[in-house]
């Protein structure tokens, strides 16, 4: 078994990944800046008890490093998977320094301390296609960066730092860029759970622009499987796209959600388009398919049904919760 450290273990993707590796019996240490959320947003608590051991420590990588250093020296992880990032695109224009603080400066401190560890076999950096800007056609991992928002610029800077550490110092890093990830347990302000919640509560769905931008939505189970395969593979110094080959517009996505609720046309609140909004992401994922034998297995229709059922099951809780993003500095 492998000793894993998962940074951002309470995030949507991080918690699903923790659940996946606990099922395999690995020992897992998780850290995050926020306390653990309620169980609807903590997939590792769903279902039967998993054989692996999990220990969570609340640590903010932006704060003084003594707690982080102590944890690293205590655990000496063999694999570190980093899901931690300050997300949200539109809001990054308001206080961009918060995004750079976490996604660039905080990341550099974490990486500095990871380099001192003996026995570290792999660092998996979970990043974003936002670094490419809007793409035209299916792009490969070598596509040049053209970030269009403070969020994307902060992630691009972090990615360059990771890649440079491998190139100059041989740091055992591998990077993943997944298309739009979704599934049960996602934050309520994200487009898919928000679409179902709006329909169930008979509230208008907040639509930026005309909803014509297209995305390739990929189920979280497929993403964590790809991430798990990469974490134990021999690949270092490379980037891998994790994506489906199915595109859908935001407008059509909301319509599909309404249909699964047995509703007619969605009620929409039209909002101005977001600054720097990328119209399309098309990630060519042939590399991970050919090198690791990975493939996506959850169709969009099946995944949407799962999210619908999760929202319906937890509706009494969700109706009392904020449905808009609340920024934490």
C-alpha positions, 0 to 999 in steps of 0.5 A: 500500500502507498502513503498518500497526502491529498492537499485540498482533501475537502474539495469536491474533487479531492474528497472523491479522490480520497474516497477512491483511494481509501477503497483500495486500502491505502493510508491517506492523510488529507489537509485543507484550509477549511473544516470538513463540510457536512456529509452531502459534500464529503463523499468519503463518508458515503456508503460502507466503511472503506479499508484504508486509514484517513487522517485529516488536518486543517492547514492553510498553505498560505499561513506560516509553514510550521504546521505543514512542515511538521505534518510532512516530516511526520507522514513522509508521503510517497505520493502527494496529490494537490487539488487545492486552488482558489477557484472561480473565474468571474470573481477573480477580477474583484480581488485578484491578489487572493487568487495569486496568493493561493494558486501561485505563492502558496503553491510555491511554498508547498512545493519548496517543502515537498522537495526536502522530503525523502521517499517522495515518488510522485507529485500530481498537480491538478490544474485547469484548461483555463490556462489555454484560454478559449480553444478552437478545435481539439487541443493537445497537452502542448497547446500554448498558454493564453490565460484570459482571467486573473484566475487563469493567469494565477494557475498558469504561473503555478503550472509553469513553476511545477514544470520548471521544478521538474526540468531543472531539479528533477522534481517528480511531478505530473500535471492533469487538466480535466474538462468541466468536472461534475457529479454528486457532492459538487458545490451548489453554485456550480452550473449542474447542481444549480440547474437542478436546484433552481428547477426544484425550487422554481427559481430562475437559473442565472444564465450569463450571456446566452449560454452558447459557450460549449464545454465537455463535462466529465463525471468525477468518477472518471476523473478520479480514476484517471488521477489514481492511475497517474498517481501510481504510474511511472509518468513524470514531467508530463501533462495529461488531459482528462476529457470526454469527446462530447460537447454541450452548450450551457443552455442545452445543459440546463434544458436537459436538467429541466427535462430530467425534472419533468419540467418544461422550458427552464426559467432563466435570469439573464446576466451580463457575460463574464469578463474574459469568458472562454467560449470553448474548451476541447481537450484531446485526451488521446494521450492518457487513453493510449498510455494508461488505457483510461477511458471515460465510462459515465455518460452525461445523461447517466451523470446528470441523473446521479446529480438530480438524485443527490439534489432531491435526496438532500433538498431539505438541507440545500434549500436552507443553504446559500446558492451563490459563491461566497468568497473566502480570502 
